Amino acid sequence: MNLAILIPLVLVYIGIMSLLAYYGYKKTVTPEDYLVGGRNTNPVIMALSYGATFISTSAMVGFGGIASVYGMGLLWLAFLNIVLGIFVAFAVFGKRIRSMSSKLNASTFPTFLGKHYDSKFITVFAGVMIFIFMPAYTSIVLIGGGRFLQESLSINFNVALLVLASIVAVYVITGGLKAVMYTDAFGAVIMLVGMAIFLFMTYQAVGGLFDGHRALQSLSSMVPDNLKADGHNGWMSMPDLGSPMWWTLVSTMILGVGIGVLAQPQLAMRSMTVSSNKSLYRSVIVGGVFIFFMAGAAYMIGPLSNVYFMETSGQLAIQAAGGNTDLVIPKMISTLMPDWFVYLFTLTLISATLSTVSSLIHVQSSAFGEDILRTIGVKKIFAGKISPNRLGVIVGVVLAVILAYALPGGIIAQATAFWFGICAAGFLPALTGALFWKRASRQGAAASMVVGFSMSVFGFLFLKSSQSSAFGVSQALFGRDFLLPFPWTNIDPLLYSLPLSTIVFISVSLMTNKKEKQEWNKEKIDAVQ
């Protein structure tokens, strides 16, 4: 790459982002502005910000690379991304979150749950879970951006991480959610253009839509023996029903991420930023088109990369990437695309990284400052010289960078599924009950959240082999990498932790709802007297 072209281009890009962040800073006057953008965000800005936060480098780089191994079956995830992640999240969940959060004067996801259920425990517990586990997801988004910069610019991976993290820290600290959303929207436009061009040129490189898919179908005989043994049937087919590969694809990649999107704190907060239900409905179209091109394109380019690499190097994509799925998409871009596109996609990946990481860091900081410290009574730190929220930004960035250095290669898609899955098990029953079930109780919500997170973590530490072997806790305690045989080794914990947390939520709510209502009525009468 010609650095004489790239460096000025990046400087212009950073300059525009800085101006937007400064604009957000000038518009940020009240705590509500910092936390939920003043609740009057333009619906197009909201939809683009939501999409840019949702579709990060984990989808473009991580899941694109995973699709090069698993094939077109991953398009089912794109379907769920649009149906659940956009339509249900905006038109069903979003409108109730918007109206209820405004009535409750709730500016964060944990505070929304805590105020609805009248429980400080729920607020603090949700904040702690976000602050402990979200850095793992934040770190893999940084890894995705860093890996692309490493591959395309031939710069040190560690340097790339520090540069990306520093940029995010600066404009989240200064501008809050308004700065995040303005910069997200600008980045989303670049991402949309970049991925649309990438998809078009990929199909052009493999002979077009029909010839490319026929060529991919013909590669079925080239499936490596180890993948065949796990149930791989070629890149145009689903794996064998019940095989290890089928369980991983369906339970972890498709259901784990597809369902988990409904309980993502950083995404649910976007519904709090608009002024009316009409704005949410308008956001559905913009968000749906964005997700189709971003997620759908990545899940199609991944499998087709096998055709390209086989024709150009005689290798499958994963072989050309040295066995690291996180390098498949960066490798394809650097070898297939002209220099001008590498410049454009550099900005695309930077935009994807910054937009998602900024939103995640913003949620982590609000969880630390608002949901944990303020709820337990801590309002000032270091003699009032730094606010809890801004300290949360610094701590969140540091944790994410440390984990980005520590996590192994090929981890992006797995870590994404981990975060989405535990959020679904821990938050989704309580959130759904808060929005739609009048008999939901405080004790039911609290018990459900504790059980959901506990069972999810237990499953990842002791049952699901890919994670339990990496963590090493099961080996240290029991002398075995996992406690139960197949299929438990390949079943995502979501499939048992979410049903269990739902059962706990319903049963405990039914047992305690009447008692809680009586206590509430007594408190109300005492207050009047």
C-alpha positions in Angstrom: 0.0 0.0 0.0 1.1 3.5 -0.8 1.4 5.2 2.6 1.6 8.6 0.9 -2.1 8.1 -0.1 -3.3 6.1 2.9 -2.0 8.4 5.6 -3.7 11.6 4.3 -6.9 9.6 3.7 -6.9 8.3 7.3 -6.1 11.7 8.6 -9.1 13.2 6.8 -11.3 10.3 8.1 -10.1 10.9 11.7 -10.7 14.6 11.2 -14.3 14.1 10.2 -14.8 11.7 13.1 -13.3 14.2 15.4 -15.6 17.0 14.2 -18.6 14.8 14.7 -17.4 13.8 18.2 -16.9 17.5 19.0 -20.4 18.2 17.7 -21.7 15.5 20.0 -19.6 17.0 22.8 -21.2 20.5 22.3 -24.6 18.9 22.2 -24.0 17.0 25.5 -25.2 19.2 28.3 -27.1 17.0 30.7 -26.5 13.5 32.1 -29.4 12.3 29.9 -27.5 13.6 26.8 -24.4 11.7 27.8 -26.3 8.4 28.5 -29.2 8.3 26.0 -28.5 11.1 23.5 -31.3 13.4 24.9 -34.0 10.9 23.7 -34.5 12.9 20.5 -32.1 11.3 18.0 -33.0 11.3 14.3 -34.4 7.8 13.4 -31.9 7.4 10.5 -29.0 8.3 12.8 -30.3 5.8 15.3 -30.7 3.0 12.8 -27.3 3.5 11.3 -25.7 3.7 14.8 -27.6 0.5 15.8 -26.5 -1.3 12.7 -22.9 -0.2 13.0 -22.8 -1.3 16.6 -24.5 -4.6 15.8 -22.3 -5.4 12.8 -18.7 -5.0 13.8 -15.5 -6.6 12.8 -16.7 -9.7 14.6 -19.3 -10.2 11.7 -17.2 -8.9 8.8 -13.9 -10.5 9.8 -14.7 -13.2 12.4 -18.0 -14.6 11.0 -16.8 -14.1 7.4 -13.9 -16.3 8.3 -16.1 -18.9 10.0 -18.4 -18.9 7.0 -15.4 -19.9 4.9 -15.3 -23.2 6.9 -19.0 -23.8 7.6 -20.5 -22.5 4.3 -23.7 -20.9 3.3 -25.7 -22.4 6.2 -24.6 -19.3 8.2 -27.1 -17.2 6.1 -29.7 -18.4 8.5 -28.0 -16.2 11.0 -28.4 -13.2 8.6 -32.2 -14.1 8.5 -32.4 -14.0 12.3 -30.3 -10.8 12.4 -33.0 -9.0 10.3 -36.1 -10.6 11.7 -35.2 -10.5 15.4 -32.3 -8.0 15.4 -34.2 -5.4 13.5 -37.9 -5.9 13.2 -38.6 -7.5 16.6 -36.0 -5.4 18.4 -37.4 -2.1 17.0 -41.1 -2.7 16.4 -41.9 -5.0 19.3 -39.3 -4.7 22.0 -38.1 -1.2 21.1 -41.3 0.8 21.4 -42.0 -0.5 24.9 -38.4 0.0 26.0 -38.6 3.6 24.7 -41.8 4.5 26.4 -41.2 2.6 29.7 -37.6 3.9 30.1 -38.9 7.5 29.6 -41.6 7.0 32.3 -39.1 5.4 34.7 -36.4 8.0 33.9 -34.0 5.1 33.2 -30.9 5.9 31.1 -29.2 2.6 31.1 -30.2 -1.0 30.5 -29.5 -2.3 34.1 -31.3 0.8 35.6 -34.3 0.2 33.4 -34.6 -3.4 34.7 -33.8 -2.3 38.3 -36.4 0.5 38.3 -39.1 -1.5 36.7 -38.7 -4.3 39.3 -37.9 -1.8 42.1 -34.7 -3.7 42.9 -31.2 -2.2 43.5 -29.9 -5.8 43.4 -31.0 -6.3 39.8 -29.4 -2.9 38.8 -26.1 -3.7 40.4 -26.0 -7.4 39.4 -26.8 -6.5 35.8 -24.1 -3.8 35.9 -21.6 -6.1 37.3 -22.3 -8.8 34.7 -21.9 -6.2 31.9 -18.7 -4.9 33.4 -17.2 -8.3 33.9 -18.1 -10.1 30.7 -18.5 -7.3 28.1 -14.7 -6.7 27.9 -14.4 -10.1 26.3 -16.6 -9.1 23.4 -15.0 -5.6 23.2 -11.6 -7.2 22.9 -12.5 -9.4 20.0 -13.9 -6.5 18.1 -10.5 -4.8 18.6 -8.8 -8.0 17.5 -10.8 -8.0 14.3 -9.7 -4.4 13.4 -6.2 -5.0 14.5 -5.8 -8.2 12.4 -7.0 -6.4 9.3 -4.6 -3.5 9.9 -1.8 -6.1 10.5 -2.5 -7.9 7.3 -3.3 -4.9 5.0 -0.8 -2.4 6.3 1.9 -4.8 7.5 2.1 -3.0 10.9 2.5 -4.5 14.3 -0.7 -6.0 15.7 0.0 -4.6 19.2 0.4 -1.1 17.7 -2.8 -1.4 15.8 -4.7 -2.3 19.0 -3.4 0.6 21.0 -4.2 3.1 18.2 -7.8 1.9 17.8 -8.3 1.8 21.6 -6.9 5.3 22.1 -9.2 6.9 19.5 -12.2 5.3 21.0 -11.3 6.4 24.5 -10.9 10.0 23.5 -14.3 10.5 21.9 -16.4 8.4 24.3 -14.9 10.2 27.3 -15.6 13.7 25.8 -18.9 13.3 23.9 -20.9 10.5 25.5 -23.6 8.7 23.4 -24.3 11.6 21.1 -20.7 11.6 19.9 -20.8 7.8 19.6 -24.0 7.8 17.5 -22.9 10.6 15.2 -19.6 8.9 14.5 -21.4 5.5 14.2 -23.7 6.8 11.5 -20.8 8.2 9.5 -18.9 5.0 9.8 -22.0 3.0 8.9 -22.2 4.7 5.5 -18.6 3.9 4.8 -19.2 0.3 5.9 -22.2 -0.1 3.7 -20.4 1.2 0.6 -17.3 -0.9 1.3 -19.2 -4.2 1.8 -21.4 -3.7 -1.2 -18.4 -3.2 -3.4 -16.6 -6.2 -1.8 -19.6 -8.5 -2.4 -19.9 -7.4 -6.0 -16.2 -7.9 -6.8 -16.1 -11.2 -5.0 -18.8 -12.6 -7.3 -17.0 -11.1 -10.3 -13.8 -12.8 -9.2 -15.5 -16.2 -9.0 -17.4 -16.0 -12.3 -20.7 -14.4 -11.2 -23.6 -15.5 -9.2 -24.5 -18.8 -10.9 -21.0 -19.9 -11.9 -19.6 -19.0 -8.5 -22.2 -21.1 -6.7 -21.7 -24.0 -9.1 -17.9 -23.8 -8.5 -18.5 -23.8 -4.8 -20.7 -26.8 -5.0 -18.1 -28.6 -7.0 -15.6 -28.2 -4.2 -17.5 -30.6 -2.0 -15.1 -33.3 -2.9 -12.3 -31.1 -1.5 -13.6 -31.0 2.1 -10.7 -32.0 4.4 -11.1 -35.3 6.2 -11.3 -33.8 9.6 -14.2 -31.6 8.6 -15.9 -34.6 6.9 -15.6 -36.6 10.1 -17.4 -33.7 12.0 -20.3 -33.7 9.5 -19.2 -31.2 6.8 -21.2 -31.8 3.5 -19.8 -29.0 1.4 -20.1 -25.3 1.5 -23.6 -25.2 -0.2 -25.2 -27.6 2.3 -25.9 -27.8 6.0 -23.8 -30.3 8.1 -25.2 -33.7 9.0 -28.0 -33.4 11.4 -26.8 -33.9 15.0 -23.1 -34.0 14.0 -20.5 -31.9 15.9 -20.4 -29.3 13.2 -24.2 -29.1 13.0 -24.4 -28.5 16.8 -21.8 -25.8 16.6 -23.3 -24.0 13.6 -26.9 -24.2 14.8 -26.7 -23.8 18.6 -23.7 -21.5 18.8 -23.5 -19.5 15.6 -27.1 -19.2 14.5 -29.2 -19.4 17.7 -26.6 -18.1 20.1 -26.1 -14.8 18.2 -29.5 -14.7 16.5 -31.5 -14.9 19.8 -29.0 -13.1 21.9 -29.3 -9.9 20.0 -32.6 -9.1 21.7 -30.9 -8.9 25.1 -27.8 -6.9 24.1 -27.5 -3.9 26.5 -25.7 -1.7 23.9 -28.4 -2.3 21.3 -31.4 -2.1 23.6 -30.2 1.4 24.7 -30.6 2.6 21.1 -34.4 2.4 21.6 -34.2 4.9 24.4 -32.6 7.5 22.2 -35.6 8.4 19.9 -38.6 10.5 20.7 -41.5 8.3 19.3 -42.7 4.9 18.1 -42.9 6.4 14.6 -39.2 7.0 14.7 -38.6 3.3 15.6 -40.8 2.2 12.7 -38.9 4.4 10.3 -35.6 2.9 11.6 -36.7 -0.7 10.6 -36.3 -0.1 6.9 -32.9 1.6 7.2 -31.7 -1.0 9.7 -32.9 -4.0 7.7 -31.2 -2.8 4.5 -28.0 -2.2 6.4 -27.9 -5.6 8.1 -28.7 -7.4 4.8 -25.7 -5.9 3.1 -23.4 -6.2 6.0 -24.2 -9.5 7.6 -25.5 -11.2 4.4 -22.5 -10.1 2.4 -20.0 -11.4 5.0 -21.7 -14.8 5.2 -21.6 -15.1 1.4 -18.1 -13.8 0.8 -16.7 -16.3 3.3 -17.7 -19.5 1.5 -16.9 -18.0 -1.9 -13.4 -17.3 -0.7 -12.7 -21.0 -1.1 -13.4 -20.8 -4.8 -11.1 -17.8 -5.2 -8.2 -19.2 -3.2 -8.6 -22.6 -4.9 -8.4 -21.0 -8.3 -5.5 -18.7 -7.4 -3.4 -20.8 -5.0 -4.7 -24.3 -5.1 -5.7 -24.1 -1.5 -8.9 -23.7 0.5 -9.5 -20.4 2.3 -8.6 -21.7 5.8 -5.3 -23.2 4.4 -4.4 -20.0 2.6 -5.0 -18.1 6.0 -2.6 -20.5 7.8 -5.4 -22.1 9.8 -6.6 -18.8 11.4 -10.2 -18.0 10.4 -9.7 -14.4 11.6 -7.3 -13.9 8.7 -9.4 -15.3 5.8 -11.2 -12.0 5.0 -8.1 -9.8 5.4 -6.1 -12.2 3.3 -8.7 -12.2 0.5 -8.9 -8.4 0.5 -5.1 -8.0 0.3 -4.8 -10.5 -2.6 -8.0 -9.9 -4.6 -8.8 -6.3 -4.3 -7.1 -3.3 -6.0 -5.2 -0.8 -3.9 -8.0 1.8 -4.0 -10.4 -0.7 -2.4 -7.9 -1.7 0.3 -7.8 2.0 1.2 -11.6 2.0 1.3 -11.9 -1.2 3.3 -9.3 0.0 5.7 -11.7 2.8 6.5 -14.6 0.3 6.6 -12.9 -1.9 9.1 -11.7 1.1 11.2 -15.3 2.3 11.1 -16.7 -1.1 12.2 -14.2 -1.4 15.0 -14.6 2.1 16.3 -18.4 2.1 16.1 -18.9 -1.1 18.0 -16.1 -0.6 20.5 -17.3 2.9 21.3 -20.8 1.7 22.0 -19.5 -1.2 24.1 -17.2 1.1 26.1 -20.0 3.5 26.6 -22.2 0.8 28.0 -19.4 -0.5 30.2 -18.7 2.9 31.6 -22.4 3.6 32.3 -22.6 0.2 34.0 -19.6 1.0 36.1 -20.5 4.6 36.9 -24.3 4.7 37.0 -25.4 1.1 37.7 -22.8 0.0 40.2 -21.2 3.0 41.9 -24.1 5.5 41.9 -26.6 2.7 43.0 -24.5 1.8 46.0 -24.0 5.5 46.8 -20.6 6.5 45.3 -21.1 9.7 43.3 -17.6 11.2 43.3 -14.1 9.7 42.7 -10.7 11.2 43.4 -12.3 14.2 45.2 -14.7 14.8 42.4 -12.0 15.4 39.8 -13.2 12.6 37.5 -16.8 11.3 37.0 -17.5 7.6 37.6 -18.7 7.3 34.0 -15.5 8.6 32.5 -13.4 6.5 34.9 -15.4 3.5 33.6 -14.3 4.4 30.0 -10.7 4.2 31.0 -11.1 0.9 32.9 -13.1 -0.6 30.1 -10.6 0.3 27.5 -7.7 -1.1 29.5 -9.5 -4.4 30.2 -10.4 -4.8 26.5 -6.8 -4.2 25.4 -5.4 -6.6 27.9 -7.8 -9.3 26.8 -7.1 -8.6 23.1 -3.4 -9.4 23.8 -4.3 -12.5 25.8 -6.9 -14.2 23.7 -5.8 -16.8 21.1 -6.2 -16.6 17.3 -9.5 -17.6 15.6 -11.5 -16.5 18.6 -13.6 -13.7 17.2 -16.8 -15.7 16.3 -16.7 -17.9 19.4 -16.3 -15.0 21.8 -19.2 -13.1 20.0 -21.4 -16.1 20.5 -20.3 -16.4 24.1 -21.4 -12.8 24.9 -24.6 -12.9 23.0 -25.5 -16.3 24.5 -25.0 -15.3 28.2 -26.9 -12.1 27.6 -29.8 -14.1 26.3 -29.8 -16.5 29.2 -29.2 -13.8 31.8 -31.3 -10.9 30.6 -33.9 -12.0 28.1 -36.6 -13.6 30.4 -36.4 -10.6 32.8 -36.5 -8.1 30.0 -39.4 -9.8 28.2 -41.3 -10.1 31.5 -40.8 -6.4 32.2 -42.1 -5.5 28.8 -45.1 -7.9 28.4 -46.0 -9.7 31.6 -47.9 -8.0 34.4 -47.3 -10.9 36.8 -43.5 -10.7 36.5 -42.0 -10.3 40.0 -38.8 -8.8 41.4 -37.7 -12.1 42.9 -38.5 -14.0 39.7 -36.4 -11.6 37.6 -33.5 -11.7 40.1 -33.5 -15.5 40.3 -33.7 -15.8 36.6 -30.7 -13.5 36.0 -28.6 -15.3 38.5 -29.5 -18.8 37.2 -29.1 -17.7 33.5 -25.6 -16.3 34.0 -24.5 -19.0 36.3 -25.6 -21.9 34.0 -24.1 -20.2 31.0 -20.7 -19.7 32.7 -20.9 -23.3 34.0 -21.6 -24.6 30.5 -18.6 -22.7 29.0 -16.2 -23.7 31.8 -17.2 -27.4 32.2 -19.2 -28.7 29.3 -18.6 -27.0 25.9 -15.2 -28.4 24.9 -13.9 -25.5 22.7 -14.2 -23.1 25.7 -13.7 -25.4 28.6 -10.4 -26.7 27.2 -9.2 -23.2 26.7 -10.1 -21.9 30.1 -8.6 -25.0 31.9 -10.8 -24.7 35.0 -12.4 -28.2 34.5 -8.9 -29.7 34.0 -7.6 -28.1 37.1 -10.5 -29.1 39.3 -11.5 -32.5 37.8 -8.5 -33.6 35.7 -10.7 -33.5 32.5 -11.2 -30.8 29.9 -15.0 -31.3 30.0 -17.3 -33.3 32.2 -19.9 -34.8 29.8 -19.4 -36.6 26.4 -20.7 -35.5 23.0 -23.1 -33.9 22.2 -22.7 -31.8 25.3 -19.2 -30.9 24.1 -20.7 -29.1 21.1 -24.0 -27.8 22.4 -24.0 -24.1 23.2 -25.0 -23.4 26.8 -27.8 -21.1 25.5 -29.8 -24.2 24.7 -30.2 -25.2 28.3 -29.4 -22.1 30.3 -32.1 -19.9 28.5 -35.0 -22.5 29.0 -33.9 -23.0 32.7 -33.7 -19.3 33.4 -37.1 -18.8 31.7 -38.7 -21.6 33.8 -37.2 -20.1 37.0 -38.5 -16.7 36.1 -42.0 -17.9 35.5 -42.3 -20.2 38.4 -40.7 -17.8 41.0 -42.8 -14.9 39.7 -46.0 -16.9 40.0 -45.1 -17.8 43.6 -44.1 -14.3 44.7 -46.1 -11.9 42.6 -49.1 -11.7 44.9 -46.9 -11.2 48.0 -44.8 -8.5 46.3 -48.0 -6.7 45.2 -49.4 -6.8 48.8 -46.1 -5.4 50.1 -46.1 -2.6 47.5 -49.7 -1.6 48.4 -48.8 -1.5 52.1 -45.8 0.7 51.4 -48.0 3.0 49.4 -50.7 3.3 52.1 -48.0 3.9 54.8 -46.5 6.6 52.6 -49.9 8.4 52.3 -50.5 8.2 56.0 
